[in-house]
Amino acid sequence: METRIKDAVRNALLALGAPELPFAVERPGDHAHGDYAVNAALVAAKVLGKNPKEVADALATELTKALGDSVTRVSVAGPGFINITLARSVITDALEEAHTEEWGKGVVNAEKRVMVEFTDPNPFKEMHIGHLMSNVIGESVARLIEYSGATVARANYFGDVGPHVAKAIWGLKHAGVTDPDSAAEIGKAYAHGSRSYEESEKAKEEIDALNIALYKGEDRELMEFWRKGRAVSLDAFEEVYKTLGTKFDYYFPESEVADDGVRLVQEGVEKGVFEESQGAIIFNGEKRGLHTLVFITSKGTPTYEAKELGLAFAKEARWPSDVSLILTAAEQVGHFHVALAALKEFAHALAEKTAHIPHGFLRLTTGKMSSREGTIVTATSLINDMVAKAQERAQDVLVAEQVGIAAIKYMVLRQAPGGDIIFNPEQSLSLEGDSGPYLQYALVRATSVLASAEKEGSREDAPAEPYLIERLISRFPEVAARAERERSPHHVAQYLTTLAGEWNSFYAQNRIIGGEYEPYKLFVARAFQNTMKKGLWLLGIPTPEKM
């Protein structure tokens, strides 16, 4: 309907003598103002040299004719806004669609292949809550893009080589560990090695030597130890992914892209993209209004930026795409500006289709965490804590896990990806609103109503005026489309919270079973149930059958 209204507005503007102008068709914040609000009269008035109210009146007349039986009211409000209220038949048709499996799905990206890289935890460290945040946002973004019709591949890039690996292995060997068997043991060793690196010159020299040896890969005993440690870390990561409901299609270890990164940088030196400086190879970003960064160190090892170049080509070789998205913490924004600027110098098309989506930090009341200091808050510990808290209220283990995961995911997804989040465990488990369990409970309540009904719902014999929840349900496709377009799942989270609140009001104020319009109310309940299920799926939040 939004598209039809936009077309009608464009035609009306042309009829009034206004050229193609940018205008907005939006959902008003106050439902009393109708289903859509249009600001076209305010924009056109300046061009036409007329009073906005006069233009709005003329536009309203044209829109009333063009939209016909699809609307019940087109009115002018304030200085020249046009409010549009949809007809009962349009709302009922939307609710009928809301019963279908395809409800809310788009086709705008039907021909596109999109790779989404997210989570990216590093073996030889434990997965912390920053990676958990990346996973939650990345999985939701991937689902939104899938829902818009695209074919999506989920990618995971992990740092299995580099100084952190050398520090962890050094720490393990100094602790006498010959066969690491847990991610926690490796994480503790990393913290020890990292502190020693800064406090002891001897330890620093030994760790630097280990780092170079790992890149060379010639020491068979060392490499076997590395493989064992890496396997322990990756297995632990997979357990977390399974709990969170993410399954990756492609894995890209740094160890497999590092050599290509070095080669690309060396070729770039010959092309003038990179230059040598004090034994290292740098990208002179200052010439391009960016930071100057090292791509190959004076010791001959590649930095993150160099490996990022190798990764870009590896992705394209494994799964050619139309769009390549990368989700990481916002602290890496500068790194990606430089890496993509360097990539653009010799692989313009590859760089142009690659975009970085930054996210903020997930913080607990204990403050900032540090894996170097050994004070890391792991993804597993947060998940276990939330499930344990949920189990205090729900004895069923499966339900407790579903509620605990919902509590975490909703708190991450309720706001735009770029901001930091202070995680409040008690608020996240609340059933009173603005939480994942609140959404789950609204769905469970609707499911219970439908299960106890002896009749099937029907669109026949509807009340003359749609219930407010009907109008909200009809908005779902637009919300999903906007969230995908802006790569911002919070639009869906906020919408579902409003929808759940209205369902609870509808449930409290209306006798559904045995009341007036029972078949139609059941029809509404079924539409709500399906919409909530689809919306929760987009957020990656599980849907329990009971609570």
C-alpha positions as CSV (number, residue, x, y, z in Angstrom):
1,M,0.0,0.0,0.0
2,E,2.9,2.4,0.7
3,T,4.1,2.1,-2.9
4,R,0.6,2.7,-4.2
5,I,0.3,5.9,-2.0
6,K,3.7,7.1,-3.2
7,D,2.7,6.7,-6.8
8,A,-0.5,8.5,-6.2
9,V,1.3,11.4,-4.5
10,R,3.8,11.7,-7.4
11,N,0.9,11.8,-10.0
12,A,-0.9,14.3,-7.9
13,L,2.1,16.5,-7.7
14,L,2.6,16.4,-11.4
15,A,-1.1,17.4,-11.9
16,L,-0.5,20.4,-9.7
17,G,2.5,21.4,-11.8
18,A,5.2,20.3,-9.3
19,P,8.3,18.5,-10.7
20,E,9.7,15.3,-9.2
21,L,10.3,16.1,-5.6
22,P,11.6,14.1,-2.6
23,F,8.8,13.5,0.0
24,A,8.1,11.1,2.8
25,V,5.3,8.6,3.3
26,E,5.5,7.6,7.0
27,R,3.6,5.8,9.7
28,P,2.4,8.5,12.2
29,G,3.4,8.1,15.8
30,D,-0.1,8.7,17.0
31,H,-2.5,6.1,15.6
32,A,-5.4,8.6,15.8
33,H,-3.7,10.4,12.9
34,G,-4.4,7.5,10.6
35,D,-2.3,4.8,8.9
36,Y,0.0,7.1,6.8
37,A,1.3,10.7,6.9
38,V,2.5,12.5,3.8
39,N,4.7,15.7,3.9
40,A,4.6,16.3,0.1
41,A,2.5,19.5,0.4
42,L,5.2,21.1,2.6
43,V,7.9,20.3,0.1
44,A,5.9,21.3,-3.0
45,A,4.6,24.6,-1.6
46,K,8.1,26.1,-1.7
47,V,8.5,25.1,-5.4
48,L,5.0,26.2,-6.4
49,G,5.2,29.4,-4.4
50,K,1.9,28.6,-2.6
51,N,0.7,28.3,0.9
52,P,1.3,24.7,2.2
53,K,-2.2,24.3,3.5
54,E,-3.6,25.3,0.0
55,V,-1.3,22.7,-1.7
56,A,-2.3,20.1,0.9
57,D,-6.0,20.6,0.3
58,A,-5.5,20.2,-3.4
59,L,-3.3,17.1,-2.9
60,A,-5.9,15.6,-0.5
61,T,-8.6,15.9,-3.1
62,E,-6.4,14.3,-5.8
63,L,-5.4,11.4,-3.4
64,T,-9.0,10.8,-2.4
65,K,-9.9,10.2,-6.1
66,A,-6.8,8.1,-6.9
67,L,-7.0,5.9,-3.8
68,G,-10.8,5.4,-4.0
69,D,-12.2,2.6,-1.9
70,S,-8.8,1.8,-0.4
71,V,-9.2,4.6,2.1
72,T,-11.9,5.9,4.3
73,R,-10.3,9.3,5.0
74,V,-7.7,11.7,3.5
75,S,-7.4,14.7,5.7
76,V,-5.1,17.7,6.2
77,A,-3.5,18.4,9.5
78,G,-1.3,21.1,11.0
79,P,0.6,23.3,8.5
80,G,0.1,20.9,5.6
81,F,0.5,17.3,6.5
82,I,-1.8,14.8,4.8
83,N,-3.1,11.9,6.9
84,I,-4.5,8.8,5.3
85,T,-6.7,6.2,6.9
86,L,-7.0,2.8,5.2
87,A,-10.4,1.2,4.6
88,R,-11.6,-1.8,6.5
89,S,-11.3,-4.1,3.4
90,V,-7.6,-3.2,3.0
91,I,-6.9,-4.0,6.7
92,T,-8.8,-7.3,6.5
93,D,-7.0,-8.3,3.3
94,A,-3.7,-7.6,5.1
95,L,-4.7,-9.8,8.0
96,E,-5.6,-12.6,5.7
97,E,-2.0,-12.4,4.2
98,A,-0.7,-12.4,7.8
99,H,-2.0,-16.0,8.0
100,T,0.4,-17.2,5.3
101,E,3.9,-18.6,5.3
102,E,5.1,-15.9,3.1
103,W,3.8,-13.1,5.3
104,G,6.1,-10.0,5.2
105,K,8.6,-11.5,2.8
106,G,10.0,-9.2,0.2
107,V,11.5,-9.6,-3.3
108,V,13.6,-6.5,-3.6
109,N,16.8,-8.5,-3.3
110,A,15.6,-11.6,-5.1
111,E,18.4,-11.7,-7.6
112,K,21.2,-10.9,-5.1
113,R,23.8,-12.9,-3.3
114,V,24.9,-11.4,0.0
115,M,27.7,-12.7,2.2
116,V,27.5,-11.6,5.9
117,E,30.6,-12.0,8.0
118,F,30.1,-11.8,11.8
119,T,31.1,-13.1,15.2
120,D,34.8,-13.7,14.3
121,P,36.1,-14.9,17.7
122,N,39.8,-15.7,17.9
123,P,40.9,-19.2,18.8
124,F,43.3,-19.3,21.8
125,K,41.0,-16.8,23.5
126,E,37.6,-17.5,25.0
127,M,34.6,-16.0,23.1
128,H,33.6,-12.9,25.1
129,I,30.3,-11.0,25.2
130,G,31.6,-8.7,22.4
131,H,31.6,-11.6,20.0
132,L,28.2,-12.6,21.4
133,M,26.9,-9.1,20.4
134,S,28.3,-9.5,16.9
135,N,26.7,-12.9,16.6
136,V,23.3,-11.7,17.7
137,I,23.2,-8.6,15.4
138,G,24.9,-10.5,12.5
139,E,22.4,-13.4,12.6
140,S,19.5,-11.0,12.6
141,V,20.9,-8.9,9.7
142,A,21.4,-12.1,7.7
143,R,17.8,-13.2,8.4
144,L,16.4,-9.8,7.4
145,I,18.4,-10.0,4.1
146,E,17.1,-13.5,3.5
147,Y,13.6,-12.3,4.1
148,S,14.0,-9.6,1.4
149,G,14.6,-12.4,-1.1
150,A,18.4,-12.6,-1.3
151,T,20.5,-15.7,-1.1
152,V,22.7,-15.3,2.0
153,A,25.9,-17.0,3.0
154,R,27.1,-16.6,6.6
155,A,30.9,-16.3,7.0
156,N,33.1,-16.5,10.1
157,Y,36.7,-15.1,10.0
158,F,38.9,-16.1,12.9
159,G,42.4,-15.2,13.9
160,D,44.2,-18.5,14.4
161,V,47.7,-16.8,13.9
162,G,49.2,-13.7,15.3
163,P,50.7,-12.4,18.6
164,H,47.7,-13.5,20.7
165,V,48.2,-17.1,19.6
166,A,51.9,-17.0,20.4
167,K,51.1,-15.5,23.9
168,A,48.6,-18.3,24.6
169,I,50.9,-21.1,23.5
170,W,53.8,-19.6,25.5
171,G,51.5,-19.4,28.5
172,L,50.4,-23.0,28.0
173,K,53.9,-24.3,27.7
174,H,55.0,-22.4,30.8
175,A,52.2,-23.9,32.7
176,G,53.4,-27.4,31.7
177,V,50.3,-28.1,29.5
178,T,51.1,-30.7,26.8
179,D,47.5,-31.3,25.7
180,P,45.1,-28.4,26.2
181,D,41.6,-29.7,26.8
182,S,39.4,-26.6,27.5
183,A,38.8,-23.1,26.2
184,A,39.0,-21.8,29.8
185,E,42.5,-23.3,30.2
186,I,43.7,-21.7,27.0
187,G,42.1,-18.4,28.0
188,K,43.9,-18.4,31.3
189,A,47.2,-19.1,29.5
190,Y,46.6,-16.3,27.1
191,A,46.1,-13.8,30.0
192,H,49.3,-15.0,31.6
193,G,51.3,-14.8,28.4
194,S,49.9,-11.3,27.6
195,R,50.9,-9.9,31.0
196,S,54.3,-11.5,30.8
197,Y,54.9,-10.0,27.3
198,E,54.6,-6.6,28.8
199,E,56.4,-7.2,32.0
200,S,59.3,-9.4,31.0
201,E,61.8,-8.7,28.2
202,K,62.8,-12.3,28.1
203,A,59.2,-13.4,27.7
204,K,58.7,-10.8,25.0
205,E,61.6,-12.2,23.0
206,E,60.3,-15.8,23.3
207,I,56.8,-14.9,22.3
208,D,58.0,-12.9,19.3
209,A,60.1,-15.8,18.2
210,L,57.1,-18.1,18.6
211,N,54.9,-15.8,16.5
212,I,57.4,-15.9,13.7
213,A,57.7,-19.7,13.9
214,L,54.0,-20.1,13.8
215,Y,53.8,-18.0,10.6
216,K,56.6,-20.1,9.0
217,G,54.9,-23.4,10.1
218,E,58.1,-25.4,9.9
219,D,58.3,-26.6,13.5
220,R,56.2,-29.8,13.4
221,E,55.9,-30.2,17.1
222,L,54.8,-26.6,17.5
223,M,52.3,-26.8,14.7
224,E,50.8,-30.0,16.2
225,F,50.4,-28.2,19.5
226,W,48.8,-25.3,17.6
227,R,46.4,-27.5,15.8
228,K,45.2,-29.2,19.1
229,G,44.7,-25.8,20.8
230,R,42.9,-24.4,17.8
231,A,40.5,-27.4,17.7
232,V,39.6,-27.0,21.4
233,S,38.8,-23.4,20.8
234,L,36.7,-23.9,17.7
235,D,34.8,-26.8,19.3
236,A,33.9,-24.5,22.2
237,F,32.7,-21.8,19.7
238,E,30.5,-24.3,17.9
239,E,28.7,-25.0,21.2
240,V,27.8,-21.4,21.5
241,Y,26.7,-21.1,17.9
242,K,24.4,-24.1,18.4
243,T,22.8,-22.5,21.5
244,L,22.3,-19.2,19.7
245,G,20.8,-20.7,16.6
246,T,23.5,-19.8,14.1
247,K,25.0,-22.1,11.5
248,F,27.9,-20.7,9.4
249,D,28.3,-21.6,5.7
250,Y,32.0,-20.6,5.4
251,Y,34.9,-20.4,7.8
252,F,38.0,-18.3,6.9
253,P,41.0,-18.8,9.2
254,E,43.6,-16.1,9.1
255,S,46.3,-18.7,8.6
256,E,44.8,-19.4,5.2
257,V,44.6,-15.8,4.0
258,A,47.8,-14.4,5.5
259,D,50.1,-15.5,2.7
260,D,47.8,-14.0,0.1
261,G,47.7,-10.8,2.1
262,V,51.5,-10.6,2.0
263,R,51.6,-11.3,-1.7
264,L,48.9,-8.7,-2.5
265,V,50.8,-6.1,-0.4
266,Q,54.1,-6.9,-2.1
267,E,52.4,-6.6,-5.5
268,G,50.9,-3.3,-4.3
269,V,54.4,-1.9,-3.6
270,E,55.3,-2.4,-7.3
271,K,52.0,-0.6,-8.3
272,G,52.7,2.3,-5.9
273,V,49.8,1.5,-3.6
274,F,52.1,0.7,-0.6
275,E,55.5,2.0,0.3
276,E,58.4,0.8,2.4
277,S,59.1,2.6,5.7
278,Q,61.8,1.7,8.2
279,G,61.8,-1.9,7.1
280,A,58.0,-2.2,7.2
281,I,55.4,-1.8,4.4
282,I,52.8,0.8,4.9
283,F,49.7,2.3,3.3
284,N,50.2,6.1,3.4
285,G,46.6,7.0,4.3
286,E,47.5,10.6,5.1
287,K,47.8,11.2,1.4
288,R,44.1,10.2,1.1
289,G,42.8,11.8,4.3
290,L,43.1,8.6,6.4
291,H,45.5,7.1,8.9
292,T,48.8,5.7,7.8
293,L,48.9,2.0,8.8
294,V,51.5,-0.8,8.7
295,F,50.5,-3.7,6.5
296,I,53.6,-5.8,6.8
297,T,55.8,-5.4,9.9
298,S,59.6,-5.0,9.9
299,K,59.7,-8.7,11.0
300,G,58.0,-9.7,7.8
301,T,54.6,-10.7,9.4
302,P,51.3,-9.4,8.0
303,T,49.1,-7.1,10.1
304,Y,45.3,-7.4,10.4
305,E,45.0,-5.0,7.5
306,A,47.1,-7.1,5.1
307,K,45.1,-10.2,6.1
308,E,41.9,-8.4,5.4
309,L,43.0,-8.0,1.8
310,G,43.7,-11.7,1.5
311,L,40.3,-12.4,3.1
312,A,38.4,-10.2,0.6
313,F,39.8,-12.3,-2.3
314,A,39.3,-15.6,-0.5
315,K,35.6,-14.7,0.0
316,E,35.1,-13.9,-3.6
317,A,36.9,-17.1,-4.7
318,R,34.8,-19.3,-2.4
319,W,31.4,-17.7,-2.9
320,P,31.1,-14.8,-5.4
321,S,28.6,-12.3,-4.1
322,D,26.9,-9.0,-5.1
323,V,27.3,-7.6,-1.6
324,S,29.8,-8.4,1.2
325,L,29.0,-7.2,4.7
326,I,31.3,-7.3,7.7
327,L,30.1,-6.8,11.3
328,T,32.7,-5.9,13.9
329,A,33.0,-3.6,16.9
330,A,32.9,0.1,16.2
331,E,36.6,0.5,17.4
332,Q,37.6,-1.1,14.1
333,V,35.9,1.6,11.9
334,G,39.3,3.3,11.2
335,H,40.9,0.0,10.4
336,F,38.2,-0.7,7.8
337,H,38.4,2.7,6.3
338,V,42.1,2.2,5.6
339,A,41.8,-1.5,4.5
340,L,39.0,-0.8,2.1
341,A,40.8,2.3,0.7
342,A,43.8,0.1,0.0
343,L,41.7,-2.6,-1.6
344,K,40.0,0.0,-3.8
345,E,43.4,0.9,-5.3
346,F,43.8,-2.4,-7.0
347,A,40.4,-4.2,-6.7
348,H,37.9,-1.4,-7.1
349,A,34.8,-3.5,-7.7
350,L,35.6,-5.8,-4.7
351,A,36.0,-2.8,-2.4
352,E,32.9,-1.1,-3.7
353,K,30.6,-4.0,-2.8
354,T,32.1,-4.4,0.6
355,A,30.6,-2.6,3.6
356,H,31.4,-2.5,7.3
357,I,28.6,-2.5,9.9
358,P,30.0,-1.4,13.2
359,H,28.3,-2.2,16.5
360,G,28.9,-0.9,20.0
361,F,30.1,-2.7,23.2
362,L,28.0,-4.9,25.5
363,R,28.9,-3.8,29.0
364,L,27.9,-5.2,32.3
365,T,27.6,-3.3,35.6
366,T,31.2,-4.5,36.4
367,G,32.5,-2.2,33.7
368,K,34.9,-2.9,30.8
369,M,36.4,-6.3,30.4
370,S,39.9,-7.3,29.4
371,S,41.0,-10.7,28.2
372,R,44.6,-9.6,28.7
373,E,44.0,-9.1,32.4
374,G,42.0,-12.3,32.7
375,T,38.8,-10.4,33.6
376,I,36.9,-11.4,30.5
377,V,33.2,-12.1,30.6
378,T,32.7,-15.0,28.4
379,A,29.7,-15.6,26.1
380,T,29.2,-19.0,27.7
381,S,29.2,-17.6,31.3
382,L,26.6,-14.9,30.4
383,I,24.3,-17.4,28.6
384,N,24.6,-19.9,31.5
385,D,23.8,-17.1,34.1
386,M,20.8,-16.0,32.2
387,V,19.5,-19.5,31.7
388,A,20.0,-20.2,35.4
389,K,18.0,-17.0,36.3
390,A,15.3,-18.0,33.9
391,Q,15.1,-21.5,35.4
392,E,14.3,-20.0,38.8
393,R,11.0,-19.0,37.2
394,A,10.5,-21.8,34.7
395,Q,11.4,-25.3,35.8
396,D,11.4,-26.7,32.2
397,V,15.1,-26.7,31.1
398,L,14.3,-26.1,27.4
399,V,11.9,-23.2,28.2
400,A,14.5,-21.7,30.5
401,E,17.1,-21.8,27.8
402,Q,14.7,-20.2,25.3
403,V,13.8,-17.5,27.7
404,G,17.5,-16.8,28.6
405,I,18.5,-16.5,25.0
406,A,15.5,-14.2,24.3
407,A,16.6,-12.0,27.2
408,I,20.1,-11.6,25.8
409,K,19.2,-11.2,22.2
410,Y,16.4,-8.6,22.8
411,M,18.6,-6.4,24.9
412,V,21.2,-6.4,22.1
413,L,18.7,-5.8,19.3
414,R,16.3,-3.3,21.0
415,Q,18.5,-0.3,19.9
416,A,20.4,0.6,16.7
417,P,23.6,-1.4,16.2
418,G,26.1,1.5,16.7
419,G,25.5,2.2,20.3
420,D,26.9,0.6,23.5
421,I,24.5,-1.5,25.6
422,I,24.5,-1.7,29.4
423,F,23.1,-5.2,30.1
424,N,20.6,-5.4,33.0
425,P,19.9,-9.0,33.8
426,E,16.7,-8.3,35.8
427,Q,15.2,-6.0,33.2
428,S,16.1,-8.5,30.4
429,L,13.9,-11.2,32.0
430,S,10.9,-9.0,32.8
431,L,7.5,-10.1,31.7
432,E,6.2,-6.5,32.1
433,G,7.4,-5.1,28.7
434,D,10.5,-4.1,26.8
435,S,12.1,-7.6,27.0
436,G,12.5,-10.7,24.9
437,P,10.5,-12.9,27.4
438,Y,7.7,-10.3,27.2
439,L,7.4,-10.9,23.5
440,Q,7.5,-14.7,24.0
441,Y,4.8,-14.5,26.6
442,A,2.5,-12.6,24.4
443,L,3.0,-15.2,21.7
444,V,2.4,-18.1,24.2
445,R,-0.8,-16.4,25.4
446,A,-2.1,-16.1,21.8
447,T,-1.2,-19.7,21.1
448,S,-3.1,-20.8,24.2
449,V,-6.2,-18.9,23.1
450,L,-6.2,-20.5,19.7
451,A,-5.6,-23.9,21.1
452,S,-8.6,-23.7,23.4
453,A,-10.9,-22.4,20.7
454,E,-13.5,-24.8,19.4
455,K,-14.1,-22.7,16.2
456,E,-11.8,-21.7,13.4
457,G,-11.3,-18.0,12.8
458,S,-13.0,-16.3,9.9
459,R,-12.7,-12.9,8.1
460,E,-16.5,-12.8,7.8
461,D,-18.7,-10.6,10.0
462,A,-15.9,-8.2,11.1
463,P,-16.7,-5.2,13.1
464,A,-17.1,-2.0,11.0
465,E,-14.0,-0.3,12.5
466,P,-10.8,-2.3,12.6
467,Y,-9.2,-3.0,16.0
468,L,-6.0,-1.1,16.5
469,I,-4.0,-4.4,16.7
470,E,-5.2,-5.1,13.1
471,R,-3.7,-1.9,11.9
472,L,-0.4,-2.7,13.7
473,I,-0.3,-6.2,12.2
474,S,-0.7,-4.8,8.7
475,R,2.5,-2.8,9.1
476,F,4.8,-5.8,9.5
477,P,6.1,-6.1,5.9
478,E,7.1,-2.4,5.9
479,V,8.9,-2.8,9.2
480,A,10.8,-5.8,8.0
481,A,11.7,-4.0,4.7
482,R,13.0,-0.9,6.6
483,A,15.0,-3.0,9.0
484,E,16.7,-4.8,6.1
485,R,17.3,-1.6,4.2
486,E,18.9,0.1,7.1
487,R,20.6,-3.0,8.4
488,S,19.0,-2.3,11.8
489,P,17.1,-5.1,13.5
490,H,16.0,-2.7,16.2
491,H,13.1,-1.6,14.0
492,V,11.6,-5.1,14.3
493,A,12.3,-5.3,18.0
494,Q,10.6,-2.0,18.7
495,Y,7.7,-2.9,16.5
496,L,7.1,-6.3,18.2
497,T,7.2,-4.7,21.6
498,T,4.4,-2.3,20.5
499,L,2.5,-5.2,18.9
500,A,2.8,-7.3,22.0
501,G,1.5,-4.5,24.1
502,E,-1.5,-4.0,21.9
503,W,-2.2,-7.7,21.9
504,N,-2.2,-7.7,25.7
505,S,-4.6,-4.8,25.7
506,F,-6.8,-6.5,23.1
507,Y,-6.8,-9.7,25.2
508,A,-7.7,-7.8,28.4
509,Q,-10.4,-5.6,26.8
510,N,-12.1,-8.2,24.6
511,R,-13.7,-11.5,25.3
512,I,-12.3,-13.5,22.5
513,I,-13.9,-17.0,23.0
514,G,-17.6,-16.7,23.6
515,G,-17.7,-13.0,23.0
516,E,-19.1,-10.9,20.1
517,Y,-17.3,-11.3,16.8
518,E,-15.6,-14.5,18.1
519,P,-14.7,-15.9,14.7
520,Y,-13.2,-12.6,13.6
521,K,-11.3,-12.2,16.9
522,L,-9.8,-15.6,16.4
523,F,-8.9,-14.5,12.9
524,V,-7.1,-11.6,14.4
525,A,-5.4,-13.8,17.0
526,R,-4.1,-16.1,14.3
527,A,-2.7,-13.2,12.4
528,F,-1.0,-11.8,15.5
529,Q,0.5,-15.3,16.3
530,N,2.0,-15.7,12.8
531,T,3.3,-12.1,12.8
532,M,4.9,-12.5,16.2
533,K,6.5,-15.8,15.1
534,K,7.9,-14.3,11.9
535,G,9.2,-11.2,13.8
536,L,10.9,-13.3,16.5
537,W,12.5,-15.4,13.8
538,L,13.9,-12.3,12.2
539,L,15.5,-11.5,15.6
540,G,16.8,-15.0,16.1
541,I,14.6,-15.3,19.3
542,P,13.2,-18.8,20.0
543,T,9.5,-19.3,20.3
544,P,8.5,-21.5,23.3
545,E,5.2,-23.3,23.3
546,K,4.7,-22.7,26.9
547,M,6.0,-20.4,29.7
